[in-house]
Amino acid sequence: MTEVNGKTFEQEVLQSDLPVLVDFYADWCGPCRMMAPVVRQLAEEYAGKVKMVKVNVDQAQELAVSYGVSSIPTLAYFQGGQMRGASVGFLAREDLERKLAQWGQEP
């Protein structure tokens, strides 16, 4: 998974041809550490269909603020340069798969 920041967010997320799931996280966040392997596994399964990237909110606070991220982990779904949905807090793999399906994505 690619780590993006304020300099690379537009190119990696907003200009992406694929839908993008952005994992807003912090290294010190326990639920974020639990969420990381779930997102990594799904990144492999959805390869070529959904791009999955990470944003460290401690290093890219301006992105967190601009997208209303007030709690982490926040998983934000972008398509066509727009945020289409978000989920806050830890999600089990099955729950994240359901969320992706709600957003129109299948593996």
C-alpha positions as CSV (number, residue, x, y, z in Angstrom):
1,M,0.0,0.0,0.0
2,T,1.2,3.5,-0.9
3,E,1.6,6.1,1.8
4,V,0.3,9.5,0.5
5,N,0.7,13.0,2.0
6,G,-0.3,16.5,1.1
7,K,2.1,16.6,-1.9
8,T,1.0,13.3,-3.4
9,F,-2.7,13.1,-2.5
10,E,-4.1,14.9,-5.5
11,Q,-2.2,12.6,-8.0
12,E,-2.6,9.4,-6.1
13,V,-6.3,9.8,-5.0
14,L,-8.1,12.7,-6.6
15,Q,-6.7,12.0,-10.1
16,S,-6.8,8.2,-9.9
17,D,-8.6,6.3,-12.7
18,L,-9.6,3.7,-10.1
19,P,-11.7,4.3,-7.0
20,V,-9.5,4.8,-4.0
21,L,-9.9,3.7,-0.3
22,V,-7.9,6.0,1.9
23,D,-6.9,4.7,5.4
24,F,-6.5,7.7,7.6
25,Y,-4.4,6.4,10.6
26,A,-1.7,7.2,13.1
27,D,1.2,5.0,14.3
28,W,0.1,5.3,18.0
29,C,-3.5,4.3,17.3
30,G,-4.4,0.8,18.5
31,P,-7.5,0.3,16.4
32,C,-5.5,1.7,13.4
33,R,-2.9,-1.0,13.9
34,M,-5.6,-3.6,14.0
35,M,-7.2,-2.3,10.8
36,A,-3.9,-2.2,8.8
37,P,-3.7,-6.0,8.1
38,V,-7.4,-6.1,7.0
39,V,-6.8,-3.2,4.6
40,R,-3.6,-4.8,3.3
41,Q,-5.4,-8.2,2.6
42,L,-8.2,-6.5,0.8
43,A,-5.8,-4.3,-1.2
44,E,-4.5,-7.6,-2.7
45,E,-7.9,-8.9,-3.5
46,Y,-9.2,-5.7,-5.0
47,A,-6.0,-5.0,-7.0
48,G,-6.9,-3.4,-10.3
49,K,-10.4,-2.5,-9.1
50,V,-9.8,-0.3,-6.0
51,K,-6.6,1.4,-5.1
52,M,-5.9,1.5,-1.3
53,V,-3.6,4.0,0.2
54,K,-2.7,5.3,3.7
55,V,-2.5,8.8,5.2
56,N,-0.7,9.3,8.5
57,V,-2.8,12.1,10.1
58,D,0.2,13.2,12.3
59,Q,2.2,13.9,9.1
60,A,-0.7,15.2,6.9
61,Q,-2.9,17.1,9.3
62,E,-4.2,19.4,6.6
63,L,-5.7,16.4,4.7
64,A,-7.4,15.1,7.8
65,V,-8.9,18.5,8.5
66,S,-9.9,19.1,4.9
67,Y,-11.8,15.8,4.8
68,G,-13.4,16.1,8.3
69,V,-11.4,13.3,9.8
70,S,-11.8,13.8,13.6
71,S,-11.5,10.1,14.7
72,I,-9.2,7.4,13.5
73,P,-9.1,5.0,11.8
74,T,-11.2,6.6,9.2
75,L,-11.6,4.8,5.8
76,A,-12.7,7.2,3.1
77,Y,-13.9,6.1,-0.3
78,F,-13.0,8.4,-3.3
79,Q,-14.3,8.0,-6.8
80,G,-13.9,10.5,-9.6
81,G,-11.9,12.9,-7.4
82,Q,-14.7,13.1,-4.8
83,M,-15.2,11.5,-1.4
84,R,-18.2,9.3,-1.8
85,G,-18.4,7.8,1.7
86,A,-16.5,7.1,4.9
87,S,-16.4,4.7,7.8
88,V,-15.0,5.6,11.3
89,G,-13.5,3.1,13.7
90,F,-12.2,-0.5,13.4
91,L,-14.1,-2.7,10.9
92,A,-13.8,-6.4,10.7
93,R,-12.9,-7.8,7.2
94,E,-16.5,-8.8,6.5
95,D,-17.8,-5.4,7.5
96,L,-15.3,-3.6,5.3
97,E,-16.2,-5.9,2.4
98,R,-19.9,-5.0,2.9
99,K,-19.0,-1.3,3.0
100,L,-17.1,-1.7,-0.3
101,A,-20.0,-3.5,-1.8
102,Q,-22.3,-0.6,-0.7
103,W,-20.0,1.7,-2.5
104,G,-20.3,-0.4,-5.6
105,Q,-17.1,-2.4,-5.4
106,E,-16.7,-6.2,-5.7
107,P,-13.4,-8.2,-5.5
